[in-house]
Amino acid sequence: MKILIVSYNKFPMNDAGAIREYNFGKIFKRLNFSAHFLGMGNTEYNQKCSTKDGIKYTSLRLKGKTLAIKIKNYFFHYKRLMKKLKEFEKLDKVLVIDIPIMSLLKLKKYCKKNSIELIHDSVEWYSASQFTLRFFAPSYIKKSLYNNYLIDKKIKVISISTFLNNHFLKKGIKSIRVPILFDVRELIESKEINKDKKLNLLYAGSPGKKDYLKEILYALTLLNESELKKVKMIILGVSLDEVKKIFIKDTVSMKKISKILEIRGRVPREKVIIELLKSDFTVLLRDPLKRYAKAGFPSKVVESLCHGVPIITNYSSDLNMYLKDNINSIIVKGCTSLDFYESLKKAMELKKMDLKKMKKNARKTGLENFDLEKYQGILKFFLESYDDE
C-alpha cells in the first residue's frame, strides 16, 4: 500500500502532533506500507529526508519569521501541496492531519478525481473559552468547520477519543478510536525512587487555558511550612514571568512557594525526558466538562505512564478507562486547588515501597494500552478496507 501523510505539524518530532504521526510512521513501516510524510518541520523546504527509523518525509515550510512568510506558509500551503502531489504516483491513501481549509478542499477534489481514499486523523475540538475572541477565534472556527462540515462520509476518520469517535459515527462516518501511541519498549523506564526524601513533581507543557496550572500552584500554597520542605516542583514550558502573572495580585503566596519551584521555561524535548525520569509524579488538571478536554487526549499523561511515572490528575477525556486511583495514579476528585491539595497530601504520605509499585503499574498500563503493537492490527484492517460505494 502506498500512503501519503499530509500534516501541518512540525514533523518528525517537534511538537506533540508530530510525535503521534511519527509513531504512525513506525506502524506503517512494520506493516510494509510505502509511506511518505509531508509536514511543516524545520528541515530545508522540499528536501527529501529520512529519520533513523527509515521514515521518509519532506517539509513544505518556507523558512523565515516575517509576517509575509507566515502568511505564505499558511494561506498558500495548498499551492505547494498540489505541486508536490504530482511527484507521488498511484497513491492508495492520503492521511490528512489539521491542514489549512483550502488545502483540505483541494485535496478532497484531487483524491476524488484520482480514486484515492482520504482519511483524517482527528485529535481535538476546541472550546470557545480557550480563546480571547471566543467563538470568533480563527482556530475555533476552523476546527468547528472541520468537525461539523468538512469531514463527511467521503472521508474515513481515526479519532483520538471516544467523544470524537462517537461524534463521527453519529454522522454516519466510518471512524475508529486510536489514542496516543508510543513505541513503549524503546522508552526508558523510571525505576529509581528519589533519595532526597522530597516528593518530586513535574509539570511540562504550555497550559494556555487548557491546563489548570494556577489551581495546582495554589494547592501548593495550602501546604504548611513543614510540608513545603517535603515537596519540589519543576515547571517546564512556562516562563518565570508567566508564573508571576498567575500571582500578580498575590505576591505573598508566590513568595511562600518560590523556594520549592524550579521554573525553567522552554527546554529541548531531551531535557524534558531527563526530568520526567527523575520525577515521582507528573501533574495535570483539566476541566472535564469542557469540549476540548472531552475531545482531546493528553499526550503528557500517556508519555508519563509509558516511562513509568504515575500522575496526579483528575479524570478527563478517556482517562477513566486507564487510570486507577492508588494503583497507577492519584486521582483528583475535581479541578480546584483544594481538590488537588487533598490528592497531593495522599501522595506525600506514600511509602517508598508503595511509590515503587505505582511506578511499575504505570509502566504496565503504558505497555498494555498505548504500545504501537496493540493498534497495529486494528489500523491495518481499517486502512486496507475500502468503501463499497
RORO-878121 format. One record per residue (C-alpha): x, y, z; residue number from 0; residue in one letter. Coordinates in nm, 2 decimals. Last residue first. Layout:
<gudrens>
- px  py  pz  resi  resn
- X  Y  Z  NUM  a
...
</gudrens>
This chain:
<gudrens>
- px  py  pz  resi  resn
- -1.95  0.30  -0.27  388  e
- -1.81  -0.03  -0.15  387  d
- -1.57  0.15  0.09  386  d
- -1.22  0.02  0.11  385  y
- -1.07  -0.19  0.39  384  s
- -0.69  -0.18  0.39  383  e
- -0.66  0.12  0.62  382  l
- -0.91  0.00  0.89  381  f
- -0.77  -0.36  0.89  380  f
- -0.41  -0.24  0.92  379  k
- -0.51  0.02  1.18  378  l
- -0.67  -0.25  1.40  377  i
- -0.37  -0.49  1.35  376  g
- -0.12  -0.23  1.46  375  q
- -0.33  -0.10  1.75  374  y
- -0.18  -0.30  2.04  373  k
- 0.16  -0.32  1.87  372  e
- 0.21  0.06  1.89  371  l
- 0.20  0.05  2.27  370  d
- -0.06  0.26  2.45  369  f
- -0.28  0.01  2.64  368  n
- -0.08  -0.28  2.78  367  e
- 0.27  -0.13  2.77  366  l
- 0.16  0.21  2.91  365  g
- -0.05  0.05  3.19  364  t
- 0.25  -0.18  3.28  363  k
- 0.47  0.13  3.30  362  r
- 0.22  0.30  3.54  361  a
- 0.19  -0.02  3.74  360  n
- 0.57  -0.03  3.79  359  k
- 0.57  0.33  3.91  358  k
- 0.29  0.26  4.15  357  m
- 0.48  -0.03  4.30  356  k
- 0.78  0.20  4.36  355  k
- 0.55  0.46  4.51  354  l
- 0.41  0.19  4.75  353  d
- 0.76  0.07  4.85  352  m
- 0.87  0.43  4.91  351  k
- 0.58  0.49  5.15  350  k
- 0.30  0.72  5.03  349  l
- 0.20  1.01  5.27  348  e
- 0.31  1.28  5.03  347  m
- 0.10  1.14  4.75  346  a
- -0.21  1.15  4.97  345  k
- -0.14  1.51  5.07  344  k
- -0.11  1.59  4.70  343  l
- -0.46  1.44  4.65  342  s
- -0.61  1.67  4.91  341  e
- -0.42  1.97  4.77  340  y
- -0.55  1.90  4.42  339  f
- -0.91  1.91  4.54  338  d
- -0.85  2.22  4.74  337  l
- -0.69  2.39  4.43  336  s
- -1.00  2.31  4.22  335  t
- -1.02  2.06  3.94  334  c
- -1.23  1.78  4.09  333  g
- -1.18  1.45  4.26  332  k
- -0.81  1.43  4.19  331  v
- -0.70  1.08  4.11  330  i
- -0.36  0.95  4.23  329  i
- -0.21  0.74  3.96  328  s
- -0.10  0.38  3.87  327  n
- -0.27  0.19  4.15  326  i
- -0.36  0.45  4.41  325  n
- -0.65  0.56  4.20  324  d
- -0.69  0.38  3.87  323  k
- -0.61  0.54  3.54  322  l
- -0.68  0.36  3.21  321  y
- -1.05  0.39  3.11  320  m
- -1.11  0.68  3.34  319  n
- -0.85  0.87  3.13  318  l
- -1.09  0.88  2.83  317  d
- -1.12  1.26  2.81  316  s
- -1.09  1.40  3.16  315  s
- -1.05  1.23  3.50  314  y
- -0.85  1.43  3.75  313  n
- -0.47  1.43  3.78  312  t
- -0.17  1.32  3.99  311  i
- 0.04  1.11  3.75  310  i
- 0.25  0.79  3.78  309  p
- 0.59  0.78  3.61  308  v
- 0.68  0.45  3.44  307  g
- 0.81  0.59  3.12  306  h
- 0.49  0.48  2.94  305  c
- 0.28  0.63  3.21  304  l
- 0.44  0.97  3.17  303  s
- 0.41  0.96  2.79  302  e
- 0.04  0.87  2.82  301  v
- -0.03  1.16  3.06  300  v
- 0.17  1.41  2.86  299  k
- -0.03  1.30  2.54  298  s
- -0.35  1.44  2.70  297  p
- -0.63  1.31  2.48  296  f
- -0.86  1.56  2.31  295  g
- -1.24  1.56  2.26  294  a
- -1.36  1.56  2.62  293  k
- -1.10  1.81  2.74  292  a
- -1.15  2.05  2.45  291  y
- -1.53  2.02  2.50  290  r
- -1.51  2.15  2.86  289  k
- -1.68  1.93  3.12  288  l
- -1.36  1.75  3.22  287  p
- -1.20  2.08  3.33  286  d
- -0.83  2.00  3.32  285  r
- -0.57  1.93  3.59  284  l
- -0.22  1.78  3.53  283  l
- 0.07  1.67  3.74  282  v
- 0.37  1.44  3.68  281  t
- 0.47  1.22  3.97  280  f
- 0.79  1.08  4.13  279  d
- 1.01  1.26  3.89  278  s
- 1.37  1.18  3.78  277  k
- 1.26  1.01  3.46  276  l
- 1.05  1.31  3.37  275  l
- 1.34  1.55  3.43  274  e
- 1.55  1.36  3.17  273  i
- 1.25  1.33  2.93  272  i
- 1.20  1.71  2.94  271  v
- 1.57  1.76  2.88  270  k
- 1.55  1.56  2.55  269  e
- 1.24  1.76  2.44  268  r
- 1.45  2.08  2.44  267  p
- 1.36  2.34  2.71  266  v
- 1.10  2.61  2.73  265  r
- 1.08  2.79  3.06  264  g
- 1.29  2.66  3.35  263  r
- 1.08  2.73  3.66  262  i
- 1.22  2.53  3.96  261  e
- 0.96  2.58  4.24  260  l
- 1.01  2.48  4.61  259  i
- 1.17  2.81  4.72  258  k
- 0.91  3.02  4.54  257  s
- 0.62  2.86  4.73  256  i
- 0.56  3.12  5.00  255  k
- 0.69  3.41  4.79  254  k
- 0.42  3.34  4.53  253  m
- 0.15  3.33  4.80  252  s
- 0.26  3.67  4.94  251  v
- 0.28  3.81  4.58  250  t
- -0.10  3.77  4.55  249  d
- -0.23  4.01  4.29  248  k
- 0.02  3.92  4.02  247  i
- 0.03  3.56  4.13  246  f
- -0.07  3.40  3.80  245  i
- 0.13  3.67  3.62  244  k
- 0.44  3.56  3.82  243  k
- 0.41  3.22  3.67  242  v
- 0.41  3.37  3.32  241  e
- 0.71  3.58  3.41  240  d
- 0.90  3.28  3.54  239  l
- 0.85  3.11  3.20  238  s
- 0.64  2.80  3.13  237  v
- 0.75  2.51  2.91  236  g
- 0.90  2.32  3.21  235  l
- 0.79  2.36  3.57  234  i
- 0.98  2.16  3.83  233  i
- 0.81  2.11  4.17  232  m
- 0.98  2.01  4.49  231  k
- 0.79  1.89  4.80  230  v
- 0.89  1.78  5.16  229  k
- 1.00  2.12  5.28  228  k
- 0.66  2.25  5.19  227  l
- 0.50  2.01  5.44  226  e
- 0.70  2.17  5.73  225  s
- 0.59  2.52  5.62  224  e
- 0.22  2.44  5.58  223  n
- 0.07  2.33  5.25  222  l
- -0.21  2.54  5.11  221  l
- 0.03  2.74  4.89  220  t
- 0.10  2.42  4.70  219  l
- -0.27  2.39  4.60  218  a
- -0.24  2.75  4.46  217  y
- 0.02  2.61  4.22  216  l
- -0.21  2.33  4.10  215  i
- -0.50  2.57  4.06  214  e
- -0.30  2.81  3.86  213  k
- -0.17  2.52  3.64  212  l
- -0.53  2.44  3.53  211  y
- -0.43  2.31  3.19  210  d
- -0.64  2.41  2.89  209  k
- -0.64  2.79  2.90  208  k
- -0.28  2.82  2.78  207  g
- -0.10  2.54  2.98  206  p
- 0.21  2.51  2.76  205  s
- 0.37  2.19  2.87  204  g
- 0.57  2.01  3.14  203  a
- 0.46  1.99  3.50  202  y
- 0.68  1.78  3.72  201  l
- 0.66  1.68  4.09  200  l
- 0.93  1.55  4.31  199  n
- 0.82  1.44  4.66  198  l
- 1.12  1.50  4.88  197  k
- 1.31  1.25  5.08  196  k
- 1.63  1.34  4.89  195  d
- 1.68  0.98  4.79  194  k
- 1.45  0.99  4.49  193  n
- 1.30  0.65  4.39  192  i
- 1.46  0.49  4.09  191  e
- 1.27  0.29  3.84  190  k
- 1.18  0.53  3.55  189  s
- 1.16  0.32  3.24  188  e
- 1.35  0.43  2.93  187  i
- 1.13  0.43  2.62  186  l
- 1.20  0.19  2.33  185  e
- 0.97  -0.08  2.48  184  r
- 0.69  0.18  2.47  183  v
- 0.69  0.25  2.10  182  d
- 0.43  0.51  2.17  181  f
- 0.06  0.57  2.10  180  l
- -0.19  0.84  2.19  179  i
- -0.54  0.70  2.15  178  p
- -0.69  0.52  1.84  177  v
- -1.06  0.52  1.81  176  r
- -1.21  0.41  1.48  175  i
- -1.43  0.60  1.24  174  s
- -1.65  0.54  0.94  173  k
- -1.88  0.85  0.90  172  i
- -2.25  0.80  0.95  171  g
- -2.29  1.14  1.13  170  k
- -2.34  0.95  1.46  169  k
- -2.01  0.76  1.39  168  l
- -1.83  1.10  1.36  167  f
- -1.94  1.23  1.70  166  h
- -1.90  0.89  1.87  165  n
- -1.53  0.88  1.76  164  n
- -1.47  1.24  1.87  163  l
- -1.60  1.17  2.22  162  f
- -1.44  0.83  2.24  161  t
- -1.10  0.99  2.18  160  s
- -0.82  1.01  1.93  159  i
- -1.04  0.95  1.63  158  s
- -0.91  0.80  1.31  157  i
- -1.16  0.91  1.04  156  v
- -1.27  0.79  0.70  155  k
- -1.36  1.06  0.44  154  i
- -1.64  1.05  0.18  153  k
- -1.90  1.04  0.46  152  k
- -1.80  1.40  0.56  151  d
- -1.52  1.58  0.73  150  i
- -1.57  1.94  0.60  149  l
- -1.90  2.00  0.78  148  y
- -1.91  1.96  1.16  147  n
- -1.56  1.85  1.26  146  n
- -1.37  2.06  1.01  145  y
- -1.59  2.37  1.02  144  l
- -1.57  2.36  1.41  143  s
- -1.19  2.32  1.39  142  k
- -1.15  2.62  1.16  141  k
- -1.39  2.84  1.36  140  i
- -1.20  2.77  1.68  139  y
- -0.87  2.83  1.53  138  s
- -0.99  3.16  1.37  137  p
- -1.12  3.29  1.70  136  a
- -1.48  3.43  1.65  135  f
- -1.65  3.19  1.90  134  f
- -1.41  3.31  2.18  133  r
- -1.21  3.61  2.07  132  l
- -0.98  3.57  2.38  131  t
- -0.97  3.20  2.32  130  f
- -0.99  2.89  2.53  129  q
- -1.34  2.97  2.64  128  s
- -1.46  2.89  2.28  127  a
- -1.38  2.52  2.34  126  s
- -1.16  2.34  2.09  125  y
- -1.21  2.01  1.92  124  w
- -0.91  1.78  1.91  123  e
- -0.73  1.48  1.76  122  v
- -0.90  1.39  1.44  121  s
- -0.67  1.19  1.20  120  d
- -0.85  1.22  0.86  119  h
- -0.85  0.96  0.58  118  i
- -0.89  1.01  0.21  117  l
- -0.91  0.72  -0.03  116  e
- -0.76  0.79  -0.37  115  i
- -0.97  0.74  -0.68  114  s
- -0.78  1.01  -0.88  113  n
- -1.06  1.26  -0.92  112  k
- -1.19  1.20  -0.57  111  k
- -0.85  1.24  -0.42  110  c
- -0.78  1.56  -0.60  109  y
- -1.11  1.72  -0.50  108  k
- -1.07  1.62  -0.14  107  k
- -0.71  1.76  -0.15  106  l
- -0.82  2.09  -0.29  105  k
- -1.07  2.13  -0.01  104  l
- -0.82  2.01  0.26  103  l
- -0.56  2.26  0.13  102  s
- -0.82  2.54  0.14  101  m
- -0.91  2.45  0.50  100  i
- -0.55  2.47  0.62  99  p
- -0.40  2.13  0.74  98  i
- -0.50  1.95  1.06  97  d
- -0.39  1.60  0.97  96  i
- -0.46  1.43  0.64  95  v
- -0.40  1.06  0.56  94  l
- -0.39  1.01  0.19  93  v
- -0.45  0.65  0.06  92  k
- -0.38  0.43  -0.24  91  d
- -0.13  0.66  -0.42  90  l
- -0.05  0.56  -0.78  89  k
- 0.21  0.83  -0.85  88  e
- 0.36  1.08  -0.60  87  f
- 0.55  1.36  -0.76  86  e
- 0.24  1.54  -0.88  85  k
- 0.13  1.58  -0.51  84  l
- 0.41  1.83  -0.46  83  k
- 0.25  2.09  -0.68  82  k
- -0.08  2.04  -0.50  81  m
- 0.09  2.08  -0.16  80  l
- 0.29  2.39  -0.26  79  r
- -0.02  2.56  -0.38  78  k
- -0.23  2.44  -0.08  77  y
- 0.01  2.59  0.17  76  h
- -0.07  2.93  0.02  75  f
- -0.27  3.06  0.32  74  f
- -0.05  2.90  0.58  73  y
- 0.32  2.92  0.47  72  n
- 0.26  3.23  0.26  71  k
- 0.11  3.42  0.55  70  i
- 0.39  3.32  0.78  69  k
- 0.65  3.42  0.52  68  i
- 0.48  3.77  0.49  67  a
- 0.47  3.81  0.87  66  l
- 0.85  3.76  0.89  65  t
- 1.00  3.46  1.06  64  k
- 1.17  3.28  0.77  63  g
- 1.20  2.94  0.61  62  k
- 0.92  2.82  0.39  61  l
- 0.76  2.50  0.54  60  r
- 0.66  2.23  0.29  59  l
- 0.89  1.98  0.48  58  s
- 0.96  1.64  0.33  57  t
- 0.95  1.30  0.50  56  y
- 1.06  0.94  0.47  55  k
- 1.06  0.71  0.78  54  i
- 1.38  0.50  0.77  53  g
- 1.40  0.46  1.15  52  d
- 1.69  0.70  1.18  51  k
- 1.46  0.95  1.00  50  t
- 1.46  1.02  0.63  49  s
- 1.47  1.34  0.43  48  c
- 1.36  1.47  0.09  47  k
- 1.43  1.85  0.07  46  q
- 1.12  2.05  -0.03  45  n
- 1.20  2.33  0.22  44  y
- 1.51  2.26  0.43  43  e
- 1.43  2.09  0.77  42  t
- 1.23  2.28  1.03  41  n
- 0.91  2.08  1.01  40  g
- 0.59  2.16  0.82  39  m
- 0.49  1.81  0.72  38  g
- 0.46  1.60  0.40  37  l
- 0.52  1.24  0.52  36  f
- 0.59  0.95  0.30  35  h
- 0.47  0.59  0.34  34  a
- 0.52  0.27  0.14  33  s
- 0.34  0.02  0.37  32  f
- 0.54  -0.27  0.50  31  n
- 0.31  -0.32  0.80  30  l
- 0.61  -0.25  1.03  29  r
- 0.68  0.07  0.83  28  k
- 0.32  0.18  0.86  27  f
- 0.34  0.13  1.24  26  i
- 0.66  0.33  1.27  25  k
- 0.50  0.61  1.06  24  g
- 0.20  0.61  1.29  23  f
- 0.46  0.67  1.57  22  n
- 0.60  0.97  1.38  21  y
- 0.24  1.10  1.34  20  e
- 0.18  1.10  1.71  19  r
- 0.52  1.27  1.77  18  i
- 0.42  1.53  1.51  17  a
- 0.11  1.62  1.69  16  g
- 0.30  1.67  2.02  15  a
- 0.55  1.90  1.86  14  d
- 0.90  1.90  1.71  13  n
- 0.94  1.53  1.64  12  m
- 0.92  1.45  1.27  11  p
- 0.73  1.65  1.16  10  f
- 0.64  2.01  1.26  9  k
- 0.27  1.97  1.23  8  n
- 0.07  2.10  0.93  7  y
- 0.02  1.74  0.81  6  s
- -0.01  1.54  0.49  5  v
- 0.05  1.17  0.52  4  i
- 0.09  0.99  0.19  3  l
- 0.02  0.61  0.16  2  i
- 0.12  0.35  -0.09  1  k
- 0.00  0.00  0.00  0  m
</gudrens>
